[in-house]
Amino acid sequence: MRDIVEIHEFFVQGTDTDQTHVLLHISEPSADEENKGYFFALCEIINRDEKVISQVQKMIDEVEANYYDTGSEEKKNAFEQSIEAINRRSHQVLQNSVSKIHLLFGVIENNKIYFASRGPISAHLIYHKGQELRHVNVNQEKKTPLDQIFSSLVEGEIRVDDYFFITTDLVEKYFPLDRVQKILLQKDTKSSSLHIQKTLEQVNSDSSLSGIIIHRPTEENIPRFKKLPKIARSSHSKISNEQNIFANTLSALSKKINAQKSENGIFNPQPKKFLEQDKPKSHILPKNLPRPLIILLNGLSIIIVAFIQIFRVFFTQLFHLFRFLFILCTNRRGERASALHEFRIDIREKIYFLKRLPFLSKILLILCTLSLIAFFISIALSRHHEQEQMIKSNYEQQISEIKNKKDLAESKILYQDTDNAFTILQEAKKILADLQNNPKKNDAELQSLEKEIETSLSALRKETEIQTTLKADIGATFLDAQTQTLIRLDNTLVAFSQNDKSYYFINLDTGNIIQKNHETLPNLFKGNAPKEYDKIVFTIDQNRIAEYTVTTDSLSTKDIVFPLEGVNLQDIFVYNRKLYSLDTNNNQIYRHNQTQTGYDKGTAWITDAGIDIKNASSLTIDGDVYVLQNNGEILKFSAGKKQPFTIAALDPALTSPTQIWTYNDVKNIYILEPKTKRVVVLDKNGTLIKQYTSSNWINPTSMIVDEARSTIYILDSNKIYSFPL
């Protein structure tokens, strides 16, 4: 059915009409504008100025007219073009120094919302999660750019039964979002708007308070509208003229402007005239001051002089003390004995002086000393308190930043922007780790935030703990087996390693294991079988190969030559009956054609200069060539040229993978990392599909992927496990 949109506004006039002024504007398309959406604007002007109000109203009219009259381009829709146009033409609004202007212009087209804002206009998406309503702040633009009206445009989706809640900055102070959510759960949109307005009317705020609630109702909720308000009709309904909805103050304002406008058509307030300043008069002090005032002034002067004397004596004595300690430590010019003698005499004189002081003087001295001590203690405590407050403030700011990032990540996840959501959550996690050393930390709060972040990250990691099936236990049957690598021959798996003089053939249907000896050709290192499954090509030593033939059930060496010297074969892959060999010593991949005795000299396949694959560990081909590096990087080559390839949103990142595999009839790339005991699945653009891990695995060293049967086989400590994709 057609899209239905409910739009309801609320407005409460502030008690101080000169402090703020609010403009509300909502329009719906006419019949010949059915491809356009609803236009809405919410404007708050701080420090009311009639000229600024007139300019802002003109801006609203121009954006509305441009939006409904302009066609969308390939890269820009009509609303974006309208915003760009108003940015070019409305610089006179920025020149005003009296008023602050907070704006939000937007349109809703079916399930799409576009808006641009300036200043602290709140915009929240309120959405259902289970039986509750949650909210996400979708307007992070709190700055006011100096060179243009709007600095950015926000685009997003509003799903059925979601709400878009826009308010002036102070509304949330008197009516928090959690209350808005409770009201929306209990009432319809119109009743909720009226309830909010009635509540705000009781606040008696100096500032005007206003907002807009936009709702896409479900099909079940539509019948309760009965006769839908015009603003809640389908965008395809036949409406003769464009409708405008304003706040009550807007019509009153229009009358004021028309009544007071000057010849140029815009009301200009007259500057306030300053009163003429009185001539300066000479102030003659009375000859005789009151006696209490004289006593007060004398007391203050005595206290000031006393403190000056105390500081002078204190710092003088401090200087003498340091001088004495210096002579005592260094015995400069042999003065240590003399300094000690003077120190003893000085102590005796001070004791004698204190004993001869009158009782009142002793009391005053003690009080002054205590006052001085209290003064320094108060300074120390004040600084300590400031540091404590600074630490607490920094902690609260970082907690707030973590929560904001978490909310932003949730909104990104909501709109399927997983890459940015992953980056934001990692940033929040880093801040959280830094807070662990904060002495003012709240352990319960940090643990709760860590749990919430890990829950979100876990969903993005796409981790799956799988239940595996043991297909074969080679070690139980052959106690000396030391297998490391798996190769598939149709319905048979072959397990082998450099350190084992036998290789083992496992029938996947029966589970039978057959041991075959290859003592004459030891050191089987890597291997690969073509898709025809008629043979296996093995590497032996650094630059030799051997071939197992299925028809003869035999293993023999094969000829192979390389165009460069000092070859180190790290891996091989058979594709379209051609052998591709990975040479880490020479940073090259060779392509060899098959001959009667083996393979020809081969040609260097990588044509780009400066390619570094000295740390490569594995090779796979699907038409393009993928090289896996020891550090987890994947290099992609097409026709010998390196192509861009990045792994997106993988956590934890690959650090020591050992095997990569794909093919031309396989839709994904599979990577085995023994260190983290996981199989990572990527699409061929590098985007994470899934991660598999199992508590049964100890040291997985090789894998075989059978996408046709939706099964992966893992070789781990002489055991072969399988699990479904």
C-alpha positions in Angstrom: 0.0 0.0 0.0 1.0 3.7 -0.3 3.3 5.2 2.2 1.5 7.0 5.0 3.3 9.6 7.1 2.1 11.2 10.3 3.6 14.6 11.1 2.6 16.5 14.2 4.1 19.6 15.8 4.0 21.1 19.3 4.8 24.7 20.3 4.9 26.6 23.6 5.5 30.4 23.7 8.3 31.5 26.1 7.6 34.1 28.7 10.4 36.3 27.4 9.5 37.0 23.8 12.7 38.9 23.2 14.9 36.0 24.2 13.9 33.4 21.6 11.7 33.1 18.6 10.7 29.8 16.9 9.5 29.2 13.3 7.8 25.9 12.4 7.1 25.0 8.8 5.6 21.8 7.4 4.5 21.3 3.7 3.2 18.3 1.8 3.4 17.8 -2.0 0.5 18.6 -4.4 -0.8 16.1 -6.9 1.7 17.1 -9.6 4.5 16.7 -7.1 3.8 13.1 -6.1 7.5 12.1 -6.6 8.5 14.6 -3.9 8.1 14.2 -0.1 7.1 16.3 2.9 9.2 19.4 3.6 9.7 20.5 7.2 11.7 23.2 9.0 12.4 24.1 12.6 14.2 27.3 13.4 15.2 28.9 16.7 16.4 32.5 16.8 18.2 33.5 20.0 17.9 37.2 20.8 14.9 38.1 18.7 15.5 40.5 15.8 12.7 41.2 13.3 15.2 41.6 10.4 16.7 38.2 11.1 13.3 36.6 11.4 12.3 38.0 8.1 15.5 36.7 6.5 15.1 33.2 7.9 11.5 33.0 6.8 12.6 34.0 3.3 15.2 31.2 3.5 12.5 28.7 4.4 10.3 29.8 1.5 13.2 29.6 -1.0 14.3 26.1 0.1 10.7 24.9 -0.1 10.1 26.4 -3.5 13.4 25.1 -4.9 12.8 21.7 -3.5 9.4 21.3 -5.1 10.4 23.0 -8.4 13.8 21.3 -8.9 14.3 17.9 -10.5 16.7 15.4 -9.0 20.1 14.9 -10.7 22.0 11.6 -11.0 24.2 12.4 -8.0 22.2 15.0 -6.2 18.5 15.0 -5.2 16.4 18.1 -5.3 16.8 18.8 -1.5 20.6 18.7 -1.7 20.5 21.1 -4.6 18.2 23.4 -2.7 20.5 23.4 0.3 23.5 24.2 -1.9 21.6 27.0 -3.5 20.6 28.6 -0.1 24.2 28.3 1.1 25.3 30.4 -1.9 22.6 33.1 -1.5 22.1 33.6 2.2 25.4 35.0 3.4 23.6 38.2 4.7 22.1 36.0 7.5 25.7 35.2 8.7 26.5 38.9 8.9 24.1 39.5 11.7 25.9 39.9 15.1 22.8 40.2 17.3 21.0 36.9 17.0 22.1 33.3 17.0 20.3 31.1 14.5 19.7 27.4 15.0 18.1 25.7 11.9 17.0 22.2 10.7 15.6 21.8 7.2 14.6 18.4 6.0 12.4 16.3 3.8 10.9 12.8 4.1 10.4 10.9 0.9 8.8 7.5 1.6 11.3 5.7 3.8 14.1 8.2 3.2 14.9 11.3 5.4 17.3 14.0 4.3 18.1 17.0 6.6 20.7 19.7 7.1 21.2 21.5 10.4 23.0 24.4 12.0 23.5 24.7 15.7 22.0 22.7 18.6 18.7 21.4 17.1 18.1 17.9 18.5 17.2 15.1 16.1 16.6 11.6 17.3 15.5 8.4 15.5 13.2 6.5 17.9 12.9 2.8 16.9 11.4 -0.4 18.3 13.7 -3.0 19.8 11.5 -5.9 21.1 8.8 -4.4 23.3 10.7 -1.3 24.0 11.6 1.9 22.2 15.2 3.0 21.8 16.7 6.2 20.5 19.7 7.2 18.5 21.1 10.8 18.2 21.3 11.3 14.4 22.3 14.9 14.4 25.9 15.2 15.5 26.2 18.7 14.0 26.4 21.0 17.0 28.9 23.6 15.5 27.8 26.7 13.7 30.0 27.2 10.6 31.1 30.8 9.9 31.3 30.8 6.1 28.0 29.1 5.2 24.6 28.3 6.6 24.9 24.5 6.5 28.1 22.5 6.4 26.7 19.0 5.7 23.6 17.0 4.7 22.5 13.8 6.5 20.7 11.0 4.8 19.1 8.0 6.4 16.1 5.6 6.4 13.1 5.6 8.7 11.4 2.2 8.9 7.8 1.4 9.4 6.7 2.3 12.9 9.8 4.3 13.6 9.7 8.0 14.8 11.8 11.0 13.8 11.8 13.4 16.8 13.1 17.0 16.2 13.1 19.7 19.0 14.7 22.9 20.0 17.6 22.6 22.3 15.9 23.1 25.7 13.0 20.7 25.2 15.0 17.7 26.4 15.8 19.5 29.6 12.1 19.6 30.6 10.8 16.5 28.7 13.6 13.9 28.5 13.7 11.3 25.7 12.9 8.4 28.0 9.6 10.1 28.8 8.9 10.7 25.1 9.5 7.0 24.4 7.0 6.0 27.2 4.4 8.4 25.9 4.8 7.1 22.3 4.3 3.5 23.5 1.1 4.5 25.3 -0.5 7.0 22.9 -0.8 7.7 19.2 1.4 10.3 17.6 -1.2 13.2 17.8 -2.1 12.5 21.4 1.6 12.3 22.3 2.3 15.6 20.6 -0.6 17.2 22.6 0.6 15.6 25.8 4.2 17.0 25.3 2.8 20.5 24.6 0.6 20.5 27.7 3.5 19.4 29.9 5.8 22.0 28.5 3.1 24.7 29.0 3.4 24.1 32.7 7.2 24.8 32.7 6.9 28.6 32.2 10.3 28.6 30.4 11.7 32.0 29.3 12.5 30.4 26.0 10.0 29.2 23.4 9.9 25.3 23.2 8.9 23.5 20.0 9.3 20.3 18.0 8.1 17.9 15.3 7.2 14.2 15.6 7.3 12.2 12.3 5.9 8.7 12.3 5.6 6.0 9.6 2.6 3.9 11.0 2.2 0.2 10.4 -0.7 -1.1 8.3 -2.5 -2.2 11.5 -2.3 1.3 12.9 -3.6 3.1 9.8 -7.4 2.3 10.3 -7.4 4.2 13.7 -6.8 7.4 11.8 -10.2 7.1 10.2 -10.2 10.3 8.2 -6.5 11.0 7.9 -5.2 14.5 8.5 -3.8 16.1 5.3 -0.3 15.8 6.6 -0.8 12.1 7.2 -2.1 11.2 3.7 -0.2 9.2 1.2 2.2 11.1 -1.0 0.1 9.9 -4.0 -3.2 11.4 -2.8 -4.7 14.2 -4.9 -4.2 17.4 -3.1 -4.9 20.6 -5.0 -2.6 23.1 -3.3 0.5 22.8 -1.2 -0.3 23.0 2.5 1.8 25.0 5.0 1.5 24.5 8.8 3.1 27.2 11.0 3.2 27.8 14.7 0.8 30.3 16.2 3.6 32.8 16.7 4.5 32.8 13.0 1.2 34.3 11.9 1.4 36.9 14.7 5.0 37.7 13.6 3.9 38.2 10.0 1.4 40.8 11.1 4.0 42.6 13.2 6.4 42.8 10.3 3.8 44.1 7.9 2.6 46.7 10.4 6.1 48.1 11.2 8.1 47.7 8.0 9.9 50.6 6.6 10.1 51.8 3.0 12.6 49.1 2.0 10.1 46.4 3.1 12.1 45.1 6.1 11.6 46.3 9.6 14.8 47.8 11.0 14.9 48.5 14.8 16.0 51.9 15.7 19.3 52.1 17.7 18.8 52.9 21.3 19.8 56.5 22.2 22.3 56.9 25.0 21.5 59.3 27.8 23.7 62.3 28.0 26.4 61.7 30.5 26.6 63.9 33.6 29.7 66.0 34.0 32.2 64.5 36.3 31.9 65.7 39.9 34.8 65.9 42.3 34.5 63.6 45.3 35.7 65.2 48.5 36.2 62.9 51.4 34.9 64.1 54.7 37.5 65.5 57.0 36.7 63.2 59.9 36.2 59.5 59.2 34.0 57.5 61.6 36.0 55.9 64.4 34.9 52.3 63.6 36.2 52.7 60.1 39.5 54.0 61.4 39.9 51.0 63.7 39.0 48.6 60.8 41.6 50.2 58.5 44.2 50.2 61.2 43.5 46.5 61.9 43.8 45.6 58.2 47.1 47.5 57.9 48.5 45.7 60.9 47.5 42.3 59.6 49.0 43.0 56.2 52.3 44.3 57.6 52.4 41.3 59.9 51.9 38.8 57.1 54.6 40.6 55.0 57.0 40.4 58.0 56.2 36.7 58.5 56.9 35.9 54.8 60.1 38.0 54.9 61.3 36.2 58.0 60.2 32.8 56.7 62.0 33.1 53.4 65.1 34.6 55.0 65.3 31.7 57.5 64.7 29.3 54.6 67.6 30.8 52.7 69.9 30.5 55.8 68.8 26.9 56.3 69.7 25.9 52.7 73.0 27.8 53.0 73.8 25.9 56.3 72.9 22.5 54.7 75.1 23.3 51.6 78.1 24.1 53.8 77.4 21.1 56.0 77.4 18.8 53.0 80.3 20.3 51.0 82.5 21.8 53.8 83.2 24.7 51.5 86.5 26.5 52.5 86.6 24.4 55.7 83.6 26.3 57.1 81.6 23.2 58.4 82.9 23.5 62.0 82.2 27.2 62.1 78.7 26.8 60.6 77.9 24.1 63.2 79.1 26.4 66.0 77.0 29.3 64.7 74.0 27.0 64.4 74.2 26.0 68.1 74.6 29.6 69.2 71.6 30.7 67.0 69.4 27.9 68.4 70.3 28.9 72.0 69.6 32.6 71.2 66.2 31.8 69.7 65.2 29.6 72.7 66.3 32.4 75.1 64.3 34.9 73.0 61.2 32.8 73.0 61.4 32.3 76.8 61.6 36.1 77.4 58.6 36.9 75.2 55.5 38.2 77.0 52.7 35.7 77.3 50.5 37.6 74.9 53.3 37.7 72.3 53.8 34.0 72.6 50.1 33.5 72.0 50.2 35.8 68.9 53.3 34.0 67.6 51.7 30.6 68.0 48.5 31.9 66.3 50.5 33.4 63.4 52.5 30.2 63.0 49.3 28.1 63.0 47.7 30.6 60.5 50.7 30.2 58.2 50.6 26.5 58.4 46.9 26.5 57.8 47.4 28.8 54.8 49.9 26.5 53.1 47.7 23.4 54.0 44.7 25.2 52.4 46.7 25.9 49.2 47.8 22.3 49.1 44.3 21.0 49.7 42.9 23.4 47.1 45.4 22.2 44.5 44.7 18.6 45.4 40.9 19.3 45.1 41.4 20.9 41.7 43.4 17.9 40.5 40.8 15.5 41.8 38.1 17.5 40.1 40.1 17.6 36.9 40.6 13.8 37.0 36.9 13.3 37.7 35.9 15.7 34.9 38.2 13.9 32.4 36.8 10.6 33.5 33.2 11.8 33.0 34.1 13.3 29.6 35.7 10.0 28.5 32.7 8.0 29.8 30.4 10.3 27.8 32.6 10.0 24.7 32.4 6.2 25.0 28.6 6.2 25.3 28.3 8.6 22.4 30.5 6.4 20.3 28.5 3.3 21.3 25.3 5.0 20.4 26.8 6.2 17.1 28.0 2.7 16.3 24.5 1.3 17.0 23.0 3.8 14.6 25.7 2.7 12.0 24.8 -0.9 12.5 21.1 0.0 12.2 21.8 1.4 8.7 24.1 -1.5 7.8 27.3 0.6 7.9 29.3 -2.2 9.6 32.8 -1.0 8.6 32.4 2.4 10.3 30.5 0.8 13.2 33.4 -1.6 13.8 36.0 1.3 13.7 33.9 3.4 16.1 33.5 0.5 18.6 37.3 -0.1 18.5 37.9 3.5 19.3 35.5 3.3 22.2 37.2 0.1 23.4 40.6 1.8 23.4 39.3 4.8 25.5 37.7 2.2 27.9 41.1 0.5 28.2 42.8 3.8 29.0 40.2 4.4 31.8 41.3 1.3 33.7 44.2 3.2 35.2 42.0 6.2 36.3 41.9 6.4 40.1 38.3 7.8 39.9 37.0 4.9 37.9 33.7 3.2 38.6 34.5 -0.5 38.1 30.8 -1.5 37.8 30.2 1.2 35.1 33.3 0.2 33.2 32.4 -3.5 33.3 28.9 -2.7 32.0 30.2 -0.6 29.2 32.8 -3.2 28.3 30.2 -5.9 28.2 27.9 -3.7 25.9 30.8 -2.9 23.5 31.9 -6.6 23.4 28.3 -7.6 22.6 28.2 -5.2 19.7 31.7 -6.3 18.5 30.8 -9.9 18.8 27.8 -9.4 16.4 30.1 -7.6 14.0 32.8 -10.3 14.3 30.3 -12.9 13.0 32.0 -15.6 15.1 30.5 -19.1 15.2 31.4 -21.8 17.7 30.8 -25.0 15.6 30.3 -28.6 16.7 32.8 -30.8 14.7 32.6 -34.4 13.7 35.6 -36.6 13.9 36.0 -38.3 10.5 39.3 -40.1 11.1 42.0 -40.5 13.8 45.2 -41.3 12.0 47.3 -41.2 15.2 45.1 -43.8 16.8 45.7 -46.3 14.0 49.3 -45.3 13.1 51.2 -44.3 16.2 54.2 -42.9 14.3 52.1 -40.6 12.1 53.1 -36.9 11.9 50.7 -35.4 9.4 50.6 -31.6 8.7 48.9 -31.1 5.3 45.7 -32.3 3.6 44.9 -32.7 -0.1 41.7 -33.8 -1.6 41.3 -36.4 -4.3 37.6 -36.4 -5.0 36.2 -38.6 -2.2 39.5 -39.2 -0.6 41.7 -37.1 1.6 45.5 -37.4 1.6 47.5 -36.4 4.7 51.3 -36.0 4.8 54.2 -33.9 6.1 57.9 -33.4 5.7 58.7 -35.4 8.8 56.7 -38.5 7.9 57.9 -41.1 5.3 54.4 -42.3 4.7 51.2 -40.6 3.5 47.7 -41.6 4.4 44.6 -42.0 2.3 41.3 -41.5 4.1 38.1 -42.6 2.4 35.4 -40.1 3.4 32.5 -42.5 2.9 33.9 -45.4 5.0 36.5 -43.7 7.1 39.1 -46.3 6.2 42.8 -45.2 6.4 45.4 -46.6 4.1 49.1 -46.0 4.8 51.5 -45.7 1.8 55.2 -45.5 2.1 57.3 -43.0 0.1 60.8 -43.5 1.6 62.4 -43.2 -1.8 61.0 -39.7 -2.1 60.9 -38.1 1.4 60.4 -34.5 2.4 57.0 -34.0 0.9 56.4 -30.3 1.8 53.4 -28.8 -0.1 51.0 -30.3 -2.6 48.0 -29.6 -4.8 45.6 -31.6 -7.0 43.8 -30.3 -10.2 40.0 -30.2 -10.3 40.1 -33.5 -12.3 41.5 -35.3 -9.2 43.7 -37.5 -11.4 47.0 -36.6 -9.7 48.8 -34.8 -6.9 51.8 -32.5 -7.5 54.2 -32.4 -4.4 57.1 -30.1 -3.7 60.3 -31.8 -2.4 63.2 -29.9 -1.2 63.4 -26.2 -2.3 63.1 -26.6 -6.1 62.1 -30.1 -7.0 58.6 -31.7 -7.5 57.1 -35.2 -7.5 53.8 -36.4 -8.8 51.4 -39.1 -7.5 49.3 -40.6 -10.3 45.9 -42.0 -9.4 45.7 -44.5 -12.2 49.1 -46.1 -11.4 49.0 -45.5 -7.7 52.6 -44.4 -7.8 54.8 -41.5 -6.8 57.7 -40.4 -9.0 59.9 -37.3 -9.5 59.0 -34.9 -12.4 61.2 -32.5 -14.3 60.8 -28.8 -13.7 63.0 -25.8 -14.6 62.8 -22.2 -13.5 63.8 -19.0 -15.3 65.7 -17.7 -12.3 68.4 -19.1 -10.0 68.1 -19.7 -6.3 64.5 -20.8 -6.3 62.7 -21.5 -3.0 59.3 -23.2 -3.6 57.0 -22.0 -0.8 53.7 -23.3 -2.4 52.3 -24.6 -5.7 48.8 -24.6 -7.3 47.4 -26.4 -10.3 44.9 -24.4 -12.4 43.6 -25.2 -15.9 46.3 -28.0 -16.0 49.1 -25.4 -15.6 51.3 -25.4 -12.5 51.8 -22.1 -10.7 54.8 -22.0 -8.3 55.5 -19.4 -5.6 59.2 -18.5 -5.3 59.8 -16.4 -2.2 63.5 -15.9 -2.8 63.0 -14.1 -6.1 59.6 -12.4 -5.3 58.0 -14.2 -8.3 55.3 -16.6 -9.4 56.1 -18.9 -12.3 53.5 -20.4 -14.7 54.6 -23.9 -16.1 53.0 -25.8 -19.0 52.8 -29.6 -18.7 55.3 -31.8 -20.7 55.7 -35.5 -21.1 58.3 -35.6 -18.4 57.0 -33.0 -16.1 56.7 -29.2 -16.6 58.6 -26.7 -18.7 60.9 -23.9 -17.7 58.0 -21.6 -16.9 57.5 -17.9 -17.3 57.6 -15.1 -14.7 53.9 -14.3 -14.1 54.2 -11.1 -11.9 54.9 -8.1 -14.2 54.7 -5.3 -11.6 58.0 -4.1 -10.1 58.7 -3.8 -6.4 56.4 -6.7 -5.3 57.6 -8.2 -2.0 56.4 -11.8 -1.3 59.4 -13.0 0.6 57.1 -13.6 3.6 54.4 -15.4 1.6 53.0 -18.6 3.0 50.3 -19.8 0.6 48.9 -19.4 -2.9 45.5 -19.9 -4.5 43.9 -19.1 -7.9 40.4 -18.5 -9.2 41.5 -16.7 -12.4 43.1 -14.1 -10.3 46.0 -15.0 -8.0 45.8 -14.5 -4.2 49.0 -14.6 -2.2 48.8 -14.9 1.6 51.5 -13.2 3.7 52.7 -14.4 7.1 51.4 -11.1 8.7 47.9 -11.7 7.4 48.0 -9.4 4.3 46.5 -10.7 1.1 48.0 -9.7 -2.2 45.7 -10.0 -5.3 47.1 -10.2 -8.8 45.2 -10.1 -12.1 47.1 -10.7 -15.4 50.3 -10.2 -13.4 49.3 -6.8 -12.1 48.7 -6.1 -8.4 45.1 -5.2 -7.6 43.7 -3.4 -4.5 42.5 -5.8 -1.9 41.7 -5.0 1.8 40.2 -7.2 4.5 37.2 -5.2 6.1 35.8 -5.5 9.6 37.8 -8.5 10.7 38.4 -8.7 14.5 40.9 -9.8 15.6 43.0 -9.1 12.5 45.0 -11.9 10.9 48.5 -12.1 12.4 49.9 -15.5 11.4 47.7 -17.4 8.9 49.1 -20.4 7.0 46.7 -21.3 4.3 44.4 -19.6 1.8 42.0 -21.3 -0.7 39.4 -20.5 -3.4 38.6 -21.5 -7.0 36.7 -20.1 -10.0 33.5 -21.9 -9.1 33.7 -21.0 -5.4 32.1 -17.7 -4.2 34.3 -17.1 -1.1 37.9 -17.1 0.1 38.9 -19.3 3.0 41.8 -18.7 5.4 43.2 -20.9 8.1 45.0 -19.4 11.1 46.3 -22.1 13.6 47.3 -19.5 16.2 43.7 -18.3 16.8 42.2 -21.7 15.9 39.8 -20.3 13.4 38.7 -20.5 9.7 38.0 -17.0 8.3 35.6 -16.7 5.4 35.7 -13.6 3.2 33.8 -12.7 0.0 36.0 -11.8 -3.0 35.9 -8.1 -2.2 37.5 -8.7 1.2 34.3 -8.3 3.3 34.0 -10.6 6.3 31.3 -13.3 5.9 31.9 -15.5 9.0 34.5 -16.9 11.4 34.5 -20.5 12.5 36.2 -21.9 15.6 35.9 -25.0 17.8 36.8 -25.9 21.3 37.9 -29.4 19.9 40.8 -27.9 18.0 44.3 -27.9 19.5 46.6 -27.0 16.5 44.7 -27.0 13.2 47.4 -27.1 10.4 45.5 -27.7 7.2 42.0 -27.5 5.7 40.0 -28.7 2.7 36.8 -26.8 1.7 34.0 -28.6 -0.2 31.5 -25.8 -1.0 29.5 -28.1 -3.1 28.8 -30.3 -0.1 28.9 -27.4 2.3 31.6 -29.0 4.4 35.1 -28.1 5.7 37.7 -30.6 6.8 40.3 -29.7 9.3 43.6 -31.6 10.0 44.5 -31.2 13.7 47.1 -33.3 15.6 46.6 -36.4 13.3 42.8 -36.1 13.5 40.5 -35.0 10.7 37.4 -33.1 11.7 34.5 -32.0 9.6 31.8 -29.3 10.1 29.0 -27.9 7.9 29.2 -24.4 6.3 
